[in-house]
Amino acid sequence: MSAIVSLRGVSKVFPVQGGKRTGQRTEPVRAVDHVTLDIDEGTVVGIVGYSGAGKSTLVRLLNGLERPTEGQVFVKGQDISSLPESQLRKVRAGTGMIFQQFNLLKSRTVFGNVAYPLKVAGWPKDRIKPRVDELLEFVGIADKAGSYPRRLSGGQQQRVGIARALANAPDILLADEATSALDPETTRDVLRLLRRINKELGTTVVVITHEMHVVREICDTVVMMESGRVVEAGPTYTVFADPQSGSTQRFVSTAVHGTPEPETVSRLSAAHPGQLVSIGISEAAPTPLVSATFERHGVGSSVVFGGVTEIQNKILGTLTYELTGSDHAIDAALADLGEVTAVERQTAAVERQTPPADGAVPHLPVPANAGEQP
């Protein structure tokens, strides 16, 4: 698989603006910091990070809206870092863009919005209508061609934005927080559409997001950014199953649930007298293997808490078991499982009060209104 986009040592530094009197920043901002990255053709890539991580600046470098301060950006083998604007426009024609706030032209109908980039590109009139009709049918809003954006739901407006971005049959589609303004059900519909675009049209899709569940749903690979740098990158399942950086671990925890919080452990311990153990469930340690291991050692087991999801058609999650049997048998079973997956014994926190020395009565503060008559 070949790279359709490559960044080599790319940095973007925004210069000083204003000064103390204006309240604006007085130091240069390094929004992207020495990033080297390949995006493979025909894949869906998620670029993730907290606000200010450099995600949106990186996108603008990919389509030439920003030029790097250092390094090179290659698109389909061409270094676009120093191209004149006239040639950059040709490069951008092969890159579609969809936005969080849709950016539709309110004075134009749905048809007019999708037709607009075709008119700008100089398409003949007799080719524009069939192309727009085809695109509206593809994104599922053919019946809205004569409607204006204000009459559409958020999901419908985003579908118009996607159709418009696909108008010139781009090789690359950049989605900058494309689902952040949508409700969960509409988000799922839009994500399915993006995946369909990738599968049926072969378009490379780059998703910029701070929502890890978006990455979990559709991305082949994930790139984690922090303070302008790439701190982790790899296949989505690998990154979710074994996150290395602190930032990635925090993000993954928002999308893959299963390990109980201390308060939950306390409630579970009160209801289940056996040993509580959380087991990582994955391709290496599916639930049948875990159950068989306990059975082989004569350990009774039942799931009392947890969650398992699917990423890239592979299972991933954590289940908490109540185990019963001898300590020796339980230890042996967990030792076997510990060779293939994460094992964590759960112990409820018990509050203990230290008894006063020498039988003394502990001193309690006297309320301010002590001695007052009721």
C-alpha positions as CSV (number, residue, x, y, z in Angstrom):
1,M,0.0,0.0,0.0
2,S,1.5,3.4,-1.1
3,A,1.2,6.7,0.7
4,I,-1.0,9.3,-0.9
5,V,0.1,12.0,1.6
6,S,3.5,12.2,3.3
7,L,4.8,14.8,5.8
8,R,8.5,15.0,6.4
9,G,9.7,17.0,9.4
10,V,6.8,19.4,9.1
11,S,6.4,22.4,11.5
12,K,4.1,25.3,11.4
13,V,5.0,28.4,13.5
14,F,2.6,31.3,13.8
15,P,4.4,34.6,14.4
16,V,4.0,37.1,17.2
17,Q,0.7,39.1,17.1
18,G,0.1,42.3,19.0
19,G,1.6,42.8,22.4
20,K,0.8,43.3,26.1
21,R,-1.4,46.4,25.4
22,T,-3.7,44.5,23.1
23,G,-3.9,41.4,25.2
24,Q,-2.8,39.2,22.3
25,R,0.0,36.6,22.4
26,T,3.5,37.9,22.4
27,E,5.3,34.6,21.7
28,P,5.3,32.6,18.5
29,V,3.1,29.5,18.5
30,R,4.4,26.2,17.2
31,A,1.1,24.7,16.2
32,V,2.7,21.7,14.4
33,D,6.1,20.5,15.6
34,H,8.3,18.3,13.4
35,V,5.7,15.9,12.2
36,T,6.7,13.0,10.0
37,L,3.7,10.9,8.8
38,D,2.4,8.8,6.0
39,I,-1.3,8.4,5.1
40,D,-1.8,5.3,3.0
41,E,-4.0,5.5,-0.1
42,G,-7.5,4.1,0.3
43,T,-7.6,4.1,4.1
44,V,-9.6,6.0,6.7
45,V,-7.2,7.8,9.1
46,G,-8.3,9.4,12.4
47,I,-6.2,12.3,13.7
48,V,-7.1,12.8,17.3
49,G,-6.1,15.2,20.1
50,Y,-7.4,17.7,22.6
51,S,-8.2,21.3,21.6
52,G,-4.9,23.0,20.7
53,A,-3.1,19.8,19.8
54,G,-2.6,21.0,16.2
55,K,-5.1,18.8,14.4
56,S,-6.8,21.6,12.4
57,T,-3.5,23.2,11.4
58,L,-2.3,19.9,10.2
59,V,-5.4,19.6,7.9
60,R,-4.7,23.0,6.5
61,L,-1.2,21.9,5.7
62,L,-2.5,18.8,3.8
63,N,-4.6,20.9,1.4
64,G,-2.2,23.8,1.1
65,L,-4.3,26.4,2.9
66,E,-1.3,26.8,5.2
67,R,2.4,26.4,4.2
68,P,4.8,24.7,6.5
69,T,7.5,26.8,8.3
70,E,9.8,23.8,8.0
71,G,9.6,20.5,6.2
72,Q,7.8,19.2,3.2
73,V,4.2,18.0,2.4
74,F,3.8,15.5,-0.4
75,V,0.4,14.9,-2.0
76,K,0.4,12.0,-4.6
77,G,4.2,12.3,-4.7
78,Q,4.2,16.1,-5.4
79,D,5.8,18.5,-2.9
80,I,3.1,21.1,-2.4
81,S,5.1,23.0,0.2
82,S,6.3,25.7,-2.2
83,L,3.9,25.5,-5.1
84,P,2.6,28.8,-6.5
85,E,-1.1,29.4,-5.7
86,S,-2.1,28.7,-9.3
87,Q,-0.8,25.2,-9.1
88,L,-2.1,24.7,-5.5
89,R,-5.6,25.2,-6.8
90,K,-5.2,22.1,-9.0
91,V,-4.0,20.1,-6.0
92,R,-7.0,21.3,-3.9
93,A,-9.3,20.1,-6.7
94,G,-8.3,16.6,-5.7
95,T,-9.0,17.2,-2.0
96,G,-12.6,17.5,-0.7
97,M,-13.3,19.2,2.6
98,I,-16.3,18.8,5.0
99,F,-16.7,21.0,8.1
100,Q,-18.2,20.9,11.6
101,Q,-20.6,23.8,10.8
102,F,-21.4,22.7,7.3
103,N,-20.5,26.0,5.6
104,L,-23.3,25.9,3.1
105,L,-24.4,28.9,1.0
106,K,-27.7,29.9,2.6
107,S,-28.9,31.7,-0.5
108,R,-28.6,28.6,-2.7
109,T,-30.7,25.5,-2.7
110,V,-29.3,22.0,-2.0
111,F,-28.8,21.6,-5.7
112,G,-27.1,25.0,-6.0
113,N,-24.7,24.2,-3.2
114,V,-23.5,21.0,-4.7
115,A,-23.4,22.5,-8.2
116,Y,-21.3,25.4,-7.1
117,P,-17.8,23.8,-7.1
118,L,-18.6,22.2,-10.5
119,K,-19.4,25.7,-11.9
120,V,-16.2,27.1,-10.4
121,A,-14.2,24.2,-12.0
122,G,-15.7,25.0,-15.4
123,W,-17.9,22.0,-15.9
124,P,-20.3,22.2,-18.9
125,K,-23.9,22.9,-17.9
126,D,-25.2,19.7,-19.5
127,R,-22.9,17.7,-17.2
128,I,-23.6,19.5,-14.0
129,K,-27.2,18.4,-13.5
130,P,-26.6,14.6,-13.9
131,R,-23.5,14.9,-11.6
132,V,-25.4,16.7,-8.9
133,D,-28.4,14.3,-9.2
134,E,-25.9,11.4,-8.8
135,L,-24.3,12.8,-5.7
136,L,-27.6,13.7,-4.0
137,E,-28.8,10.2,-4.6
138,F,-25.5,8.7,-3.3
139,V,-25.8,10.7,0.0
140,G,-29.5,10.0,0.4
141,I,-31.1,13.4,0.0
142,A,-32.3,13.4,-3.7
143,D,-35.7,14.6,-2.5
144,K,-34.2,17.7,-1.0
145,A,-32.6,19.2,-4.2
146,G,-34.9,22.2,-4.2
147,S,-34.8,22.9,-0.5
148,Y,-32.7,25.6,1.2
149,P,-30.3,24.8,4.0
150,R,-32.4,26.5,6.7
151,R,-35.1,23.9,6.0
152,L,-32.8,20.9,6.6
153,S,-31.8,19.1,9.8
154,G,-28.2,19.1,10.9
155,G,-27.6,15.6,9.5
156,Q,-29.2,16.6,6.1
157,Q,-27.0,19.7,6.0
158,Q,-23.9,17.6,6.6
159,R,-25.0,15.3,3.8
160,V,-25.1,18.3,1.5
161,G,-21.6,19.2,2.6
162,I,-20.4,15.7,1.9
163,A,-22.0,15.7,-1.6
164,R,-20.4,19.1,-2.3
165,A,-17.0,17.8,-1.2
166,L,-17.3,14.8,-3.5
167,A,-18.4,17.0,-6.5
168,N,-15.0,16.9,-8.3
169,A,-14.4,13.2,-7.4
170,P,-11.5,13.9,-5.0
171,D,-8.9,11.3,-4.2
172,I,-8.7,12.6,-0.6
173,L,-11.6,13.7,1.7
174,L,-10.8,15.7,4.8
175,A,-13.4,15.7,7.5
176,D,-12.7,18.4,10.2
177,E,-14.8,17.6,13.3
178,A,-17.6,16.7,10.8
179,T,-19.8,15.0,13.4
180,S,-19.2,17.2,16.5
181,A,-22.4,19.2,15.9
182,L,-24.6,16.2,15.4
183,D,-26.6,14.0,17.7
184,P,-25.5,10.4,18.3
185,E,-27.9,8.7,15.8
186,T,-27.1,11.2,13.1
187,T,-23.4,10.8,13.8
188,R,-23.7,7.1,13.2
189,D,-25.4,7.7,9.9
190,V,-22.7,10.2,8.7
191,L,-19.9,7.8,9.8
192,R,-21.5,5.0,7.8
193,L,-21.7,7.3,4.8
194,L,-18.0,8.2,5.1
195,R,-17.1,4.5,5.4
196,R,-19.2,3.8,2.3
197,I,-17.4,6.6,0.4
198,N,-14.1,5.0,1.3
199,K,-15.2,1.4,0.3
200,E,-17.2,2.2,-2.8
201,L,-15.3,5.1,-4.3
202,G,-11.8,4.2,-3.0
203,T,-11.5,7.7,-1.5
204,T,-8.8,8.2,1.2
205,V,-10.6,9.8,4.2
206,V,-8.8,11.8,6.9
207,V,-11.0,12.4,10.0
208,I,-10.0,15.1,12.4
209,T,-11.8,14.6,15.7
210,H,-11.6,14.7,19.5
211,E,-14.1,11.9,19.8
212,M,-12.5,8.5,20.2
213,H,-15.8,6.6,19.4
214,V,-15.6,8.1,15.9
215,V,-12.2,6.6,15.4
216,R,-13.4,3.3,16.9
217,E,-16.3,3.2,14.4
218,I,-14.6,3.8,11.0
219,C,-10.8,4.4,11.1
220,D,-8.2,1.9,9.9
221,T,-5.4,3.8,11.6
222,V,-5.2,6.5,14.3
223,V,-2.7,9.3,14.9
224,M,-2.6,10.9,18.3
225,M,-1.4,14.5,18.6
226,E,-0.4,16.5,21.6
227,S,1.2,20.0,21.6
228,G,1.7,19.9,17.9
229,R,3.5,16.5,17.9
230,V,2.5,13.0,16.9
231,V,2.8,11.0,20.2
232,E,1.4,7.8,18.9
233,A,0.3,6.3,15.6
234,G,-0.7,2.8,14.3
235,P,-3.6,0.5,13.4
236,T,-6.7,1.4,15.3
237,Y,-7.1,-1.9,17.1
238,T,-3.4,-2.0,18.2
239,V,-3.6,1.6,19.6
240,F,-6.9,0.8,21.4
241,A,-5.7,-2.5,22.8
242,D,-2.3,-1.2,24.0
243,P,-2.2,2.6,24.2
244,Q,1.3,3.8,25.0
245,S,1.1,7.5,25.7
246,G,-0.9,9.1,28.6
247,S,-3.0,11.1,26.2
248,T,-3.9,8.0,24.1
249,Q,-4.8,6.1,27.3
250,R,-7.2,8.9,28.4
251,F,-8.8,9.1,25.0
252,V,-9.2,5.3,24.7
253,S,-10.9,5.1,28.1
254,T,-13.7,7.3,26.8
255,A,-14.5,4.8,24.1
256,V,-13.7,1.4,25.6
257,H,-15.4,0.9,28.9
258,G,-15.3,-2.1,31.3
259,T,-12.9,-1.5,34.3
260,P,-15.0,-0.6,37.3
261,E,-14.4,2.5,39.3
262,P,-13.5,2.1,43.0
263,E,-17.1,3.0,44.1
264,T,-18.4,0.3,41.7
265,V,-15.9,-2.2,43.1
266,S,-17.2,-1.5,46.6
267,R,-20.8,-2.1,45.6
268,L,-19.8,-5.3,43.7
269,S,-17.9,-6.6,46.7
270,A,-20.9,-6.1,48.9
271,A,-23.0,-8.2,46.6
272,H,-20.5,-10.8,45.5
273,P,-18.4,-12.6,48.2
274,G,-16.0,-14.2,45.8
275,Q,-12.8,-12.7,44.5
276,L,-13.3,-9.9,41.9
277,V,-10.9,-9.9,39.0
278,S,-11.0,-7.8,35.8
279,I,-9.8,-9.6,32.7
280,G,-8.8,-7.9,29.4
281,I,-10.9,-9.4,26.5
282,S,-9.3,-9.3,23.1
283,E,-8.4,-11.5,20.1
284,A,-5.6,-13.0,22.2
285,A,-7.9,-13.7,25.1
286,P,-11.6,-14.1,24.0
287,T,-14.2,-15.0,26.5
288,P,-14.3,-18.7,25.6
289,L,-10.5,-19.0,26.4
290,V,-11.0,-17.2,29.7
291,S,-13.9,-19.4,30.7
292,A,-12.1,-22.5,29.7
293,T,-9.0,-21.5,31.8
294,F,-11.1,-21.1,34.9
295,E,-12.9,-24.4,34.3
296,R,-9.6,-26.2,33.7
297,H,-8.4,-25.1,37.2
298,G,-11.7,-25.9,38.9
299,V,-12.5,-22.2,39.5
300,G,-16.1,-21.1,39.4
301,S,-16.7,-17.8,37.5
302,S,-19.5,-15.4,36.6
303,V,-19.4,-12.0,34.9
304,V,-20.6,-9.3,37.3
305,F,-19.5,-6.1,35.4
306,G,-17.8,-5.0,32.1
307,G,-18.1,-4.1,28.5
308,V,-16.8,-5.4,25.2
309,T,-16.9,-3.6,21.9
310,E,-15.8,-4.3,18.3
311,I,-12.9,-2.5,16.6
312,Q,-11.9,-3.4,13.0
313,N,-14.0,-6.5,13.3
314,K,-12.1,-7.6,16.5
315,I,-13.4,-7.7,20.0
316,L,-11.9,-5.5,22.8
317,G,-12.9,-4.7,26.3
318,T,-12.8,-5.7,30.0
319,L,-15.0,-8.1,32.0
320,T,-15.0,-8.3,35.8
321,Y,-15.5,-11.9,37.1
322,E,-16.5,-13.1,40.5
323,L,-14.3,-16.2,41.2
324,T,-14.9,-18.9,43.7
325,G,-12.6,-21.8,44.6
326,S,-9.4,-22.3,46.5
327,D,-6.9,-19.5,46.5
328,H,-4.3,-21.9,45.0
329,A,-6.6,-22.7,42.0
330,I,-7.5,-19.1,41.4
331,D,-3.9,-18.0,41.5
332,A,-2.9,-20.7,39.0
333,A,-5.7,-19.7,36.6
334,L,-4.8,-16.0,36.8
335,A,-1.2,-16.8,36.2
336,D,-2.1,-18.7,33.0
337,L,-4.3,-15.8,31.8
338,G,-1.6,-13.2,32.8
339,E,0.5,-14.6,30.0
340,V,-1.9,-13.6,27.3
341,T,-3.9,-10.6,28.7
342,A,-4.2,-8.0,31.4
343,V,-5.4,-9.3,34.8
344,E,-6.3,-7.0,37.7
345,R,-7.6,-8.0,41.1
346,Q,-10.3,-5.7,42.4
347,T,-10.3,-4.9,46.1
348,A,-12.9,-2.7,47.7
349,A,-11.5,0.2,49.7
350,V,-12.5,-0.1,53.3
351,E,-12.5,3.0,55.5
352,R,-11.0,2.4,58.9
353,Q,-10.9,4.7,61.9
354,T,-7.7,4.7,64.0
355,P,-8.8,4.0,67.7
356,P,-7.7,6.7,70.2
357,A,-4.6,5.9,72.2
358,D,-4.9,4.7,75.8
359,G,-8.6,4.5,75.6
360,A,-8.9,8.3,75.4
361,V,-12.1,9.8,74.1
362,P,-11.5,11.5,70.7
363,H,-12.0,15.2,70.7
364,L,-14.9,16.5,68.6
365,P,-15.3,20.1,67.7
366,V,-18.0,21.9,69.5
367,P,-20.7,23.4,67.2
368,A,-20.9,27.2,67.3
369,N,-24.4,27.1,68.6
370,A,-23.7,24.7,71.4
371,G,-25.6,25.5,74.6
372,E,-28.4,27.4,72.9
373,Q,-31.9,26.5,73.8
374,P,-33.9,24.8,71.0
